[in-house]
Structure formats: structure tokens, C-alpha cells
């Protein structure tokens, strides 16, 4: 089962109520501006374009969702729905954008790519693990970021690349 990056489909939206199941499909909606608000379930979330099976494992050592030709040594996740949605929307690949609920099977650490960067600490609740994470559900009804926001985000990433500052600590 391949680990694929964040989703790219046009999501649906409308309200801020969220429900979650531990197995099967999870239904949720969120305000796309809530980048520091932990999902009310407290669960770890993973955004991707991969069609993954509930109960399956995401494992390190797979192609990166965000950098062609690169193998990722970690599985990345967040507790913030807006962050998982962004990851899904930015992920490479042909599949539809998806946000999965995952459970780490081992140790988890702060993602050094975002921790203590623009803001002190880890306010985006971004994490990674060198060990597998189990897929326990999927959030299927979420609000995506606007095309303008996504383009501005991509433009900032491209500027970092041009300036040699797009370093991924993996």
C-alpha cells in the first residue's frame, strides 16, 4: 500500500460540526482558517491523494508526496484538520484528495520541518514517525482551502526552492 500525499479534489463545505468513528468513514467539516485548532477528536490525521484501506498501515520508506524522486523516512501527520486538508490538496498524484484518521503504532515526534519555524513550538500540531501508522477512519466531508490560498502557498514554496531554503529534514 503506497503512502501518497495530500488531496486535490474540490471539497464540499457548509458547517463546523464534526463527527468521528474509530473505524470506517469519518464525516467532518471545518473552517479552513483554523490552522492551530486541534481537531475535536484529538486524533492524528494524514492528508493524501492515495486510496488507502481502513485497517491498513502507512509505512516509512515510500515516495514522498511533495518532492519527486525522494523517499520519505517518516510518516507525517497532524492533529489539525486544516493542516491535513492542506497536505491533501498539495499532494502529488492523480487520486482524489483524502484525509485519513490514523493511529501511530510506535513513537511520534514533532515535525522539525515546521516546529520552531515561523512560530515557537509546534502550534500546527505537526508530527512524524519512523514507525507505521494504522488507518482507522476517513474524514470525507471537509472544507478545502481556496484556489488563491493554495496558489499563494505554492508560490511561497517555489520561492524557498529558488533561494535554496526548501530543505526537508527527514
C-alpha beads as a LAMMPS data file, in Angstrom:
LAMMPS data file: protein, C-alpha beads

170 atoms
169 bonds

1 atom types
1 bond types

-500.0 500.0 xlo xhi
-500.0 500.0 ylo yhi
-500.0 500.0 zlo zhi

Masses

1 110.0

Atoms # bond

1 1 1 0.000 0.000 0.000
2 1 1 1.656 3.243 -1.109
3 1 1 1.789 6.320 1.043
4 1 1 0.636 9.159 -1.198
5 1 1 0.440 12.892 -0.484
6 1 1 -2.312 15.344 0.206
7 1 1 -5.570 15.505 -1.686
8 1 1 -6.517 17.808 -4.566
9 1 1 -10.277 17.477 -5.126
10 1 1 -12.711 20.283 -4.601
11 1 1 -14.150 19.626 -1.148
12 1 1 -17.662 20.351 -0.012
13 1 1 -18.468 22.580 2.893
14 1 1 -21.053 24.306 4.976
15 1 1 -20.874 23.932 8.748
16 1 1 -18.414 23.359 11.592
17 1 1 -19.949 20.263 13.194
18 1 1 -17.751 17.196 13.280
19 1 1 -18.462 13.541 13.964
20 1 1 -15.930 10.741 14.094
21 1 1 -15.958 6.951 14.085
22 1 1 -12.975 4.836 15.130
23 1 1 -13.379 2.573 12.109
24 1 1 -14.962 3.135 8.752
25 1 1 -15.769 6.556 7.390
26 1 1 -15.490 9.731 9.416
27 1 1 -17.579 12.746 8.489
28 1 1 -16.436 16.262 9.342
29 1 1 -16.365 19.844 8.215
30 1 1 -14.152 22.643 9.413
31 1 1 -13.377 26.284 8.843
32 1 1 -10.277 26.248 6.610
33 1 1 -8.660 29.080 8.621
34 1 1 -8.283 27.024 11.812
35 1 1 -4.588 26.150 11.416
36 1 1 -3.843 25.932 15.140
37 1 1 -7.048 24.277 16.351
38 1 1 -6.718 20.595 17.225
39 1 1 -9.488 18.502 15.679
40 1 1 -12.162 17.915 18.305
41 1 1 -11.499 14.160 18.210
42 1 1 -7.856 14.702 19.197
43 1 1 -6.937 12.155 16.520
44 1 1 -3.890 12.186 14.285
45 1 1 -4.782 12.992 10.661
46 1 1 -2.961 12.301 7.388
47 1 1 -3.744 14.145 4.140
48 1 1 -3.023 12.412 0.821
49 1 1 -4.286 11.548 -2.666
50 1 1 -3.877 7.818 -2.049
51 1 1 -6.843 5.486 -1.875
52 1 1 -5.949 3.665 1.337
53 1 1 -7.734 0.827 3.088
54 1 1 -9.191 1.262 6.569
55 1 1 -7.182 -1.052 8.832
56 1 1 -4.122 -0.839 6.575
57 1 1 -0.753 0.619 7.515
58 1 1 1.150 3.633 6.224
59 1 1 4.860 2.890 6.448
60 1 1 8.042 4.957 6.023
61 1 1 10.315 4.266 3.067
62 1 1 7.798 5.225 0.373
63 1 1 7.999 8.005 -2.234
64 1 1 7.392 11.489 -0.843
65 1 1 4.065 13.177 -1.553
66 1 1 5.779 16.515 -2.031
67 1 1 9.202 16.016 -3.610
68 1 1 9.579 13.927 -6.755
69 1 1 12.242 11.227 -6.583
70 1 1 12.585 11.432 -2.810
71 1 1 11.926 8.561 -0.394
72 1 1 10.348 9.641 2.891
73 1 1 11.888 8.176 6.037
74 1 1 8.844 9.137 8.121
75 1 1 5.057 9.098 8.022
76 1 1 3.763 12.633 8.608
77 1 1 0.558 13.555 10.434
78 1 1 -1.163 16.409 12.248
79 1 1 -3.939 16.893 14.788
80 1 1 -5.277 19.935 12.871
81 1 1 -7.863 19.240 10.166
82 1 1 -6.927 22.381 8.201
83 1 1 -3.322 21.120 8.045
84 1 1 -4.337 17.649 6.872
85 1 1 -6.596 19.221 4.243
86 1 1 -3.705 21.410 3.047
87 1 1 -1.450 18.343 2.821
88 1 1 -4.124 16.550 0.812
89 1 1 -4.598 19.483 -1.545
90 1 1 -0.844 19.874 -2.130
91 1 1 -0.022 16.180 -2.527
92 1 1 1.226 14.843 -5.828
93 1 1 -0.603 12.134 -7.673
94 1 1 -3.750 11.517 -9.655
95 1 1 -6.092 10.384 -6.860
96 1 1 -8.735 12.439 -5.131
97 1 1 -7.842 14.391 -2.010
98 1 1 -8.376 12.421 1.186
99 1 1 -7.934 12.946 4.916
100 1 1 -7.450 9.798 6.967
101 1 1 -7.625 9.307 10.721
102 1 1 -4.505 7.386 11.778
103 1 1 -3.112 5.782 14.928
104 1 1 0.675 5.654 15.337
105 1 1 1.985 2.164 16.094
106 1 1 5.130 3.488 17.750
107 1 1 6.821 6.678 18.857
108 1 1 5.869 10.093 17.450
109 1 1 7.978 13.267 17.394
110 1 1 7.371 16.905 16.490
111 1 1 7.930 17.530 12.770
112 1 1 11.174 19.576 12.687
113 1 1 10.201 20.992 9.295
114 1 1 7.562 23.200 10.949
115 1 1 8.393 23.161 14.684
116 1 1 10.019 26.386 15.921
117 1 1 9.967 27.949 12.445
118 1 1 7.507 30.813 11.912
119 1 1 6.057 30.370 15.418
120 1 1 7.726 28.972 18.567
121 1 1 6.912 25.403 19.486
122 1 1 4.557 23.233 17.454
123 1 1 1.299 25.230 17.187
124 1 1 0.314 23.402 13.984
125 1 1 0.448 20.091 15.876
126 1 1 2.539 18.537 13.099
127 1 1 4.227 15.210 13.825
128 1 1 6.081 12.338 12.218
129 1 1 7.011 8.744 12.979
130 1 1 9.610 6.276 11.712
131 1 1 7.151 3.525 12.557
132 1 1 3.899 2.544 10.817
133 1 1 0.590 4.276 11.464
134 1 1 -2.714 2.426 11.149
135 1 1 -5.551 3.926 9.106
136 1 1 -8.639 3.831 11.343
137 1 1 -11.041 6.135 9.515
138 1 1 -11.503 8.803 6.883
139 1 1 -12.858 12.325 7.078
140 1 1 -14.960 12.656 3.952
141 1 1 -16.732 15.992 4.193
142 1 1 -14.352 18.877 4.769
143 1 1 -13.839 22.417 3.566
144 1 1 -10.831 22.925 1.315
145 1 1 -8.594 25.948 1.078
146 1 1 -9.354 28.459 -1.658
147 1 1 -7.538 28.262 -5.009
148 1 1 -5.999 31.661 -4.207
149 1 1 -4.643 30.449 -0.867
150 1 1 -3.227 27.291 -2.454
151 1 1 -1.538 29.280 -5.227
152 1 1 -0.018 31.701 -2.709
153 1 1 1.235 28.728 -0.663
154 1 1 2.747 27.094 -3.770
155 1 1 4.347 30.415 -4.741
156 1 1 5.983 30.672 -1.285
157 1 1 7.297 27.109 -1.598
158 1 1 8.711 27.860 -5.049
159 1 1 10.429 30.982 -3.711
160 1 1 12.019 28.892 -0.947
161 1 1 13.242 26.404 -3.585
162 1 1 14.698 29.180 -5.752
163 1 1 16.552 30.562 -2.728
164 1 1 17.844 27.140 -1.680
165 1 1 15.789 27.229 1.513
166 1 1 13.335 24.407 0.766
167 1 1 15.142 21.934 2.995
168 1 1 13.203 18.929 4.295
169 1 1 14.616 17.389 7.460
170 1 1 13.781 13.711 7.113

Bonds

1 1 1 2
2 1 2 3
3 1 3 4
4 1 4 5
5 1 5 6
6 1 6 7
7 1 7 8
8 1 8 9
9 1 9 10
10 1 10 11
11 1 11 12
12 1 12 13
13 1 13 14
14 1 14 15
15 1 15 16
16 1 16 17
17 1 17 18
18 1 18 19
19 1 19 20
20 1 20 21
21 1 21 22
22 1 22 23
23 1 23 24
24 1 24 25
25 1 25 26
26 1 26 27
27 1 27 28
28 1 28 29
29 1 29 30
30 1 30 31
31 1 31 32
32 1 32 33
33 1 33 34
34 1 34 35
35 1 35 36
36 1 36 37
37 1 37 38
38 1 38 39
39 1 39 40
40 1 40 41
41 1 41 42
42 1 42 43
43 1 43 44
44 1 44 45
45 1 45 46
46 1 46 47
47 1 47 48
48 1 48 49
49 1 49 50
50 1 50 51
51 1 51 52
52 1 52 53
53 1 53 54
54 1 54 55
55 1 55 56
56 1 56 57
57 1 57 58
58 1 58 59
59 1 59 60
60 1 60 61
61 1 61 62
62 1 62 63
63 1 63 64
64 1 64 65
65 1 65 66
66 1 66 67
67 1 67 68
68 1 68 69
69 1 69 70
70 1 70 71
71 1 71 72
72 1 72 73
73 1 73 74
74 1 74 75
75 1 75 76
76 1 76 77
77 1 77 78
78 1 78 79
79 1 79 80
80 1 80 81
81 1 81 82
82 1 82 83
83 1 83 84
84 1 84 85
85 1 85 86
86 1 86 87
87 1 87 88
88 1 88 89
89 1 89 90
90 1 90 91
91 1 91 92
92 1 92 93
93 1 93 94
94 1 94 95
95 1 95 96
96 1 96 97
97 1 97 98
98 1 98 99
99 1 99 100
100 1 100 101
101 1 101 102
102 1 102 103
103 1 103 104
104 1 104 105
105 1 105 106
106 1 106 107
107 1 107 108
108 1 108 109
109 1 109 110
110 1 110 111
111 1 111 112
112 1 112 113
113 1 113 114
114 1 114 115
115 1 115 116
116 1 116 117
117 1 117 118
118 1 118 119
119 1 119 120
120 1 120 121
121 1 121 122
122 1 122 123
123 1 123 124
124 1 124 125
125 1 125 126
126 1 126 127
127 1 127 128
128 1 128 129
129 1 129 130
130 1 130 131
131 1 131 132
132 1 132 133
133 1 133 134
134 1 134 135
135 1 135 136
136 1 136 137
137 1 137 138
138 1 138 139
139 1 139 140
140 1 140 141
141 1 141 142
142 1 142 143
143 1 143 144
144 1 144 145
145 1 145 146
146 1 146 147
147 1 147 148
148 1 148 149
149 1 149 150
150 1 150 151
151 1 151 152
152 1 152 153
153 1 153 154
154 1 154 155
155 1 155 156
156 1 156 157
157 1 157 158
158 1 158 159
159 1 159 160
160 1 160 161
161 1 161 162
162 1 162 163
163 1 163 164
164 1 164 165
165 1 165 166
166 1 166 167
167 1 167 168
168 1 168 169
169 1 169 170
